């Protein structure tokens, strides 16, 4: 017996897909990266890293896959490795 009704709407996963408008950058998933590597990547992307804590990257804002203006701030929150 087949299910009746409408198909659910397709949702795009947040990830590194699709083109980004001029003057914008897509933030990669840097979770688990050390401070130096994450800061270097942010600078290479053309965004301003705002660092909090030490250790490995635990959270970032905007989240991975987020699109921001070049020159915008990206918050990088680090926590000691356990």
N, C-alpha and C positions, 0 to 999 in steps of 0.2 A: 504494500500500500504506500503510495507517495504522499509526502507532506503537502498540504495546501497552503497557499498564502504567498506573501511577497518575500523576495530574497532580502536578507539584511544588507544595509548600506555598507559599501566597502570603505574601510578606514585605512588611511595611509599611516604606516608605521613611521615613527620618528627615526630617521636614519640618514645616512649620507646618500641621498638619491635626488635626482632632478637638478635642474639648473638653478643657480642663485643669481638674483638681479645684480646689476652693476653697482659697485659701492657697498656690497654686502658680503658677508662670509658665513659659512656654515661651521658651527663649533663641533669639533670631533669629540668622541668619547675618550677622555684622558684618565678615566677612573683607574686608580692603581699606579699612576705615574709618579715619580719623585718630583719634588718641587722644581728643580732646575729644568728638567725635560718639559714639564707642563708650561712653565713660564716662557721658555724658549719657543715652544710651539705657538703659544698665544701671540708673542711678539711677531713671529714669522707670518701669522695670519693677519696681522695689522690691528689687533685688538689690545686693550689695556688690561693686563692681569691685575686683579686685586686679591692678594694672597692673605690667607688666614690659617694659622696653625703650622705644624711641621709634620714630616713623615711622608705618607703617600696620599694622593688625591682621593678623597672620600666623596665629595660632592662638588658640583659645578653649576653655576647659574649664568646663562641659560643652560638647560640640560643638553646632553649630547644630541646633535642633529638640529639644534636651534639655529636660526638665522638672525644675525645682528648686523648693524651698520659697522663698516670698517671704522676703527677708532673708538668703538663703544667699549665699556668696561665689561669684563668677564670675571665673575667671582669664583675663586678657586679655594676650596676648604680642604685642608690637609689634616690627617690624623695619624698618630704613630702606628706603625705596623704592629699587629698583635701576635 
